[in-house]
Amino acid sequence: MTTETTATGWRVRMTPHRVWIGFRGHWVTVVGVGAVIGLVFAVNPGKVAGALTHASPALLLIMLPVVLSLYGIRGITWFVVVRASGQPVGLAQALRVTLISQMFVFLPGGDLWKVPLVKQEDGSATDAGVITGTIVFDDLVYLFVLTFAMVPVVVATPVLSIPLAVALLPQVVIFAILLSPAVYRALSARVGNLRPFRRFRPELELLGPSFRSLVRVRTVLLVMALDVIAASLAIALFALALASVHATGSDLSHVAFTYSASQVVTNLTVIPGALGAYEGMMTGAMALEGVAPAAAATGTLLYRIANDVVMALIGVAIVLVYDRDRLGAIGRAGRSSG
């Protein structure tokens, strides 16, 4: 990249080397976008366009309050967890950070972007390691609750207990590691010695103890109750996306099964936002249940737009309204963690 002086100021000119550096830093996201484009071509772009053209405007509008309610509940849940950890984060701040963090949904780190956001809100009074523990606890309990949306279909079709086991096993292993002080200390020490993670040693050391401190009956039951509401809203959002493009061939229990299985499996991957993998898995699973591939792909993309793109734009809007200078601070936090 080079700069040139013009009459109006500085102009940035991209060079092939600069483009390559940018691609290398975000190649997983770029590949994910390519996979989504490939999916559209695989199921027929004309049919996808046709499904979008005939989508129900009323159902698309209903998706907006549903997704806002979903992230409102997720923000409240995280507030409950953070307060249980003893960190001085208010409800308004928890909701604001939850929404702002959606700006980074397709970047490595996922919900862990909340950590630098909270530090910027009240950096002198929060502990990054403890905040990280609250995020891990919140996400793991949510995925655990969401997994049980698969149970009604498994009861009717026992062979589908295999996908349920595949979804549950990694979660059980993660819980077991975090809840075992000796095992966690051994593994975190090994991870902390790896060059990419050395600067995160303090957070890794606190993650296990802070996670275990949250495992109290009152906290767990309240968080699970809120997560049941959030999981129901998330499934409803996906069902509305399918219904908006007149997708037929699957009932609500199978939609819930497909949604929860895909969410849990893809969230346990290292792909930022599970971009590409999620869309392919959802489309394939719904097609196997009898939904037309074009309708399944279009419904999945509409869900992704509502859940991720719209919420990311809302996050940007909150930053611009709340504090424009915050954008620069967020960028510096991202570079320091890269």
C-alpha positions as CSV (number, residue, x, y, z in Angstrom):
1,M,0.0,0.0,0.0
2,T,1.3,3.5,-0.9
3,T,-0.1,7.0,-0.3
4,E,-0.4,9.8,-2.7
5,T,-1.0,13.5,-1.9
6,T,-4.0,15.0,-3.8
7,A,-5.8,18.3,-3.7
8,T,-8.3,16.9,-1.2
9,G,-5.8,15.1,1.1
10,W,-4.4,11.6,1.2
11,R,-5.4,8.8,-1.0
12,V,-4.6,5.2,-0.2
13,R,-3.5,3.0,-3.2
14,M,-3.7,-0.7,-2.8
15,T,-0.8,-2.9,-4.1
16,P,-0.9,-6.6,-4.9
17,H,1.3,-7.3,-1.8
18,R,-1.1,-5.4,0.5
19,V,-4.1,-7.3,-1.0
20,W,-2.2,-10.6,-0.3
21,I,-1.5,-9.5,3.3
22,G,-5.2,-8.8,3.8
23,F,-6.3,-12.1,2.3
24,R,-3.8,-14.0,4.4
25,G,-5.1,-12.5,7.5
26,H,-8.7,-13.3,6.7
27,W,-8.5,-16.3,4.4
28,V,-10.9,-18.4,6.4
29,T,-13.6,-15.8,6.0
30,V,-12.9,-15.4,2.3
31,V,-13.1,-19.2,1.8
32,G,-16.4,-19.2,3.7
33,V,-17.8,-16.5,1.5
34,G,-16.7,-18.6,-1.5
35,A,-18.4,-21.6,-0.1
36,V,-21.7,-19.7,0.3
37,I,-21.5,-18.6,-3.3
38,G,-20.7,-22.1,-4.3
39,L,-23.8,-23.3,-2.4
40,V,-26.0,-20.9,-4.3
41,F,-24.6,-22.1,-7.7
42,A,-25.0,-25.7,-6.6
43,V,-28.7,-25.4,-5.9
44,N,-29.4,-23.2,-8.9
45,P,-29.0,-19.4,-8.7
46,G,-32.2,-18.9,-10.7
47,K,-34.3,-20.9,-8.2
48,V,-32.7,-19.1,-5.2
49,A,-33.5,-15.7,-6.9
50,G,-37.1,-16.9,-7.5
51,A,-37.5,-18.0,-3.9
52,L,-36.3,-14.6,-2.8
53,T,-38.6,-12.8,-5.2
54,H,-41.7,-14.7,-3.8
55,A,-40.7,-14.4,-0.1
56,S,-43.4,-13.2,2.2
57,P,-42.8,-9.6,3.3
58,A,-44.9,-10.0,6.4
59,L,-42.9,-13.0,7.7
60,L,-39.6,-11.2,6.9
61,L,-40.8,-8.2,8.9
62,I,-41.8,-10.5,11.9
63,M,-38.2,-11.8,11.9
64,L,-36.9,-8.4,13.0
65,P,-38.6,-8.3,16.5
66,V,-37.8,-12.0,16.9
67,V,-34.0,-11.5,16.3
68,L,-34.0,-8.4,18.5
69,S,-35.7,-10.3,21.3
70,L,-33.2,-13.2,20.9
71,Y,-30.2,-10.9,21.4
72,G,-32.0,-9.1,24.2
73,I,-32.4,-12.3,26.1
74,R,-28.8,-13.3,25.3
75,G,-27.6,-10.0,26.6
76,I,-29.7,-10.4,29.8
77,T,-28.3,-14.0,30.3
78,W,-24.7,-12.8,30.0
79,F,-25.5,-10.0,32.5
80,V,-26.7,-12.6,34.9
81,V,-23.5,-14.6,34.5
82,V,-21.2,-11.5,34.7
83,R,-22.9,-10.3,37.9
84,A,-22.6,-13.8,39.4
85,S,-18.9,-13.5,38.7
86,G,-18.7,-10.3,40.7
87,Q,-17.7,-8.1,37.8
88,P,-19.1,-4.5,37.8
89,V,-21.0,-4.7,34.5
90,G,-24.5,-3.2,34.4
91,L,-27.5,-4.5,32.4
92,A,-27.3,-1.6,29.9
93,Q,-23.6,-2.2,29.3
94,A,-24.1,-6.0,29.0
95,L,-26.8,-5.4,26.3
96,R,-24.8,-2.8,24.5
97,V,-21.6,-5.0,24.4
98,T,-23.6,-8.0,23.3
99,L,-25.0,-6.1,20.3
100,I,-21.7,-4.4,19.5
101,S,-19.8,-7.7,19.5
102,Q,-22.0,-8.9,16.6
103,M,-19.9,-6.6,14.4
104,F,-17.2,-9.3,14.7
105,V,-19.3,-12.4,14.1
106,F,-17.2,-13.4,11.0
107,L,-13.9,-12.7,12.6
108,P,-11.8,-15.2,14.7
109,G,-12.7,-15.0,18.4
110,G,-16.5,-14.9,18.2
111,D,-18.1,-13.8,21.4
112,L,-14.7,-13.3,23.0
113,W,-14.7,-9.9,21.3
114,K,-16.8,-8.9,24.4
115,V,-13.6,-9.0,26.5
116,P,-11.8,-5.9,25.0
117,L,-15.2,-4.2,24.6
118,V,-15.9,-4.5,28.3
119,K,-12.3,-3.4,29.1
120,Q,-12.8,-0.2,27.1
121,E,-16.1,0.5,28.9
122,D,-14.6,0.2,32.4
123,G,-11.0,-1.1,32.0
124,S,-9.9,-0.3,35.5
125,A,-12.6,-2.4,37.2
126,T,-12.9,-5.6,35.1
127,D,-10.7,-8.7,34.9
128,A,-10.1,-10.0,31.4
129,G,-9.7,-13.6,32.6
130,V,-12.9,-13.6,34.6
131,I,-14.8,-11.9,31.8
132,T,-13.5,-14.6,29.4
133,G,-14.8,-17.3,31.9
134,T,-18.3,-15.7,31.9
135,I,-18.4,-15.8,28.1
136,V,-17.3,-19.4,27.9
137,F,-19.8,-20.4,30.6
138,D,-22.6,-18.5,28.9
139,D,-21.9,-20.0,25.4
140,L,-21.4,-23.6,26.7
141,V,-24.6,-23.6,28.7
142,Y,-26.5,-22.2,25.8
143,L,-25.2,-24.8,23.4
144,F,-26.0,-27.5,25.9
145,V,-29.6,-26.3,26.3
146,L,-30.0,-25.9,22.5
147,T,-28.8,-29.5,22.0
148,F,-31.9,-30.8,23.7
149,A,-34.1,-29.4,21.0
150,M,-33.0,-32.5,19.1
151,V,-34.6,-34.9,21.7
152,P,-38.2,-35.0,20.4
153,V,-37.1,-36.2,16.9
154,V,-34.6,-38.7,18.5
155,V,-37.4,-40.2,20.6
156,A,-39.5,-40.8,17.5
157,T,-36.5,-41.9,15.4
158,P,-33.9,-43.6,17.7
159,V,-31.3,-43.9,14.9
160,L,-30.9,-40.2,15.1
161,S,-29.5,-40.6,18.6
162,I,-26.1,-40.8,16.9
163,P,-26.1,-37.1,15.8
164,L,-27.3,-36.3,19.3
165,A,-24.3,-38.2,20.8
166,V,-21.9,-36.5,18.4
167,A,-23.2,-33.1,19.4
168,L,-23.2,-33.9,23.2
169,L,-19.8,-35.7,23.5
170,P,-17.5,-32.7,22.8
171,Q,-19.5,-30.5,25.2
172,V,-19.3,-33.1,27.9
173,V,-15.5,-33.3,27.4
174,I,-15.1,-29.5,27.5
175,F,-17.2,-29.4,30.7
176,A,-15.2,-32.2,32.3
177,I,-11.9,-30.4,31.5
178,L,-13.1,-27.0,32.9
179,L,-14.5,-28.6,36.0
180,S,-11.4,-30.6,36.8
181,P,-8.8,-28.3,38.4
182,A,-5.8,-30.7,37.9
183,V,-6.7,-31.5,34.2
184,Y,-7.4,-27.9,33.4
185,R,-4.1,-26.7,34.9
186,A,-2.1,-29.3,33.0
187,L,-3.8,-28.5,29.7
188,S,-3.8,-24.7,30.1
189,A,-0.1,-24.8,31.0
190,R,0.7,-26.6,27.8
191,V,-1.5,-24.3,25.7
192,G,0.0,-21.2,27.4
193,N,3.5,-22.3,26.4
194,L,2.5,-22.3,22.7
195,R,3.8,-19.1,21.0
196,P,0.4,-17.8,19.8
197,F,-1.1,-18.1,23.3
198,R,1.7,-16.9,25.5
199,R,0.3,-13.4,25.9
200,F,-3.0,-15.0,27.0
201,R,-1.5,-16.9,29.9
202,P,-3.1,-14.7,32.7
203,E,-6.5,-15.2,31.0
204,L,-6.0,-19.0,30.6
205,E,-5.0,-19.3,34.3
206,L,-8.2,-17.5,35.4
207,L,-10.5,-19.1,32.9
208,G,-10.9,-22.5,34.7
209,P,-11.3,-21.1,38.3
210,S,-13.8,-18.4,37.1
211,F,-15.8,-21.0,35.2
212,R,-16.0,-23.3,38.2
213,S,-17.0,-20.4,40.4
214,L,-20.1,-19.9,38.3
215,V,-21.3,-23.5,38.7
216,R,-23.8,-22.8,41.4
217,V,-27.4,-24.1,41.4
218,R,-29.1,-20.8,41.4
219,T,-26.9,-19.4,38.6
220,V,-27.1,-22.5,36.4
221,L,-30.9,-22.8,36.8
222,L,-31.5,-19.1,36.0
223,V,-29.2,-19.2,33.0
224,M,-30.7,-22.4,31.7
225,A,-34.2,-20.9,32.0
226,L,-33.2,-17.9,30.0
227,D,-31.4,-20.1,27.4
228,V,-34.6,-22.1,26.9
229,I,-36.3,-18.8,25.8
230,A,-33.3,-17.8,23.7
231,A,-33.1,-21.2,22.0
232,S,-36.9,-21.1,21.3
233,L,-36.5,-17.7,19.7
234,A,-33.5,-18.8,17.6
235,I,-35.5,-21.8,16.3
236,A,-38.5,-19.6,15.6
237,L,-36.3,-17.2,13.6
238,F,-35.0,-20.1,11.4
239,A,-38.6,-21.5,11.0
240,L,-39.8,-18.0,10.0
241,A,-37.0,-17.7,7.4
242,L,-38.0,-21.1,5.9
243,A,-41.7,-20.2,6.0
244,S,-41.1,-16.9,4.3
245,V,-39.9,-18.7,1.2
246,H,-42.7,-21.2,1.4
247,A,-40.5,-24.1,2.2
248,T,-42.5,-27.3,2.8
249,G,-41.7,-30.9,3.6
250,S,-40.6,-30.6,7.3
251,D,-42.5,-30.0,10.5
252,L,-41.3,-27.8,13.4
253,S,-39.7,-30.6,15.4
254,H,-37.5,-31.5,12.5
255,V,-36.7,-27.9,11.8
256,A,-35.6,-27.6,15.5
257,F,-33.6,-30.8,15.2
258,T,-31.8,-29.6,12.1
259,Y,-31.2,-26.1,13.5
260,S,-29.8,-27.2,16.9
261,A,-27.6,-30.0,15.4
262,S,-26.1,-27.6,12.8
263,Q,-25.6,-24.8,15.4
264,V,-23.9,-27.0,18.0
265,V,-21.6,-28.8,15.5
266,T,-20.6,-25.7,13.6
267,N,-20.1,-23.7,16.8
268,L,-17.6,-26.3,18.0
269,T,-15.4,-25.7,14.9
270,V,-12.7,-23.0,14.5
271,I,-14.3,-21.4,11.5
272,P,-15.2,-17.8,12.3
273,G,-19.0,-17.6,12.3
274,A,-19.0,-21.1,10.8
275,L,-19.4,-19.3,7.5
276,G,-19.9,-21.7,4.6
277,A,-20.0,-24.8,6.8
278,Y,-23.2,-23.8,8.5
279,E,-25.1,-22.9,5.3
280,G,-24.0,-26.2,3.6
281,M,-25.0,-28.3,6.6
282,M,-28.4,-26.6,7.1
283,T,-29.3,-26.8,3.4
284,G,-28.2,-30.4,3.1
285,A,-30.1,-31.5,6.3
286,M,-33.3,-29.7,5.3
287,A,-33.1,-31.1,1.8
288,L,-32.8,-34.7,3.2
289,E,-36.0,-34.0,5.2
290,G,-37.9,-33.2,2.0
291,V,-37.5,-29.4,1.6
292,A,-36.6,-28.2,-1.9
293,P,-32.9,-27.4,-2.0
294,A,-33.4,-23.9,-3.3
295,A,-35.9,-23.1,-0.6
296,A,-33.7,-24.6,2.1
297,A,-30.7,-22.6,0.9
298,T,-32.7,-19.4,0.6
299,G,-34.2,-19.8,4.0
300,T,-30.8,-20.5,5.5
301,L,-29.3,-17.4,3.9
302,L,-32.3,-15.2,5.1
303,Y,-31.7,-16.5,8.6
304,R,-28.0,-15.7,8.3
305,I,-28.8,-12.2,7.1
306,A,-31.2,-11.5,9.9
307,N,-29.2,-13.2,12.7
308,D,-25.7,-11.9,11.6
309,V,-25.7,-9.2,9.0
310,V,-28.6,-7.2,10.4
311,M,-27.3,-7.5,14.0
312,A,-23.8,-6.6,12.8
313,L,-25.2,-3.4,11.3
314,I,-27.1,-2.6,14.5
315,G,-23.9,-3.1,16.4
316,V,-22.2,-0.6,14.1
317,A,-25.1,1.9,14.6
318,I,-24.8,1.6,18.4
319,V,-21.1,2.3,18.2
320,L,-21.7,5.4,16.0
321,V,-24.4,6.7,18.3
322,Y,-22.7,5.8,21.5
323,D,-19.2,6.9,20.8
324,R,-17.6,7.3,17.3
325,D,-14.1,7.3,18.8
326,R,-14.8,3.8,20.0
327,L,-14.3,2.4,16.5
328,G,-10.6,3.3,16.6
329,A,-10.3,1.7,20.0
330,I,-11.9,-1.5,18.9
331,G,-9.6,-1.6,15.9
332,R,-6.5,-1.3,18.2
333,A,-7.9,-4.0,20.4
334,G,-8.2,-6.3,17.4
335,R,-4.7,-5.6,16.2
336,S,-3.2,-6.2,19.7
337,S,-5.0,-9.6,19.9
338,G,-3.9,-10.6,16.4
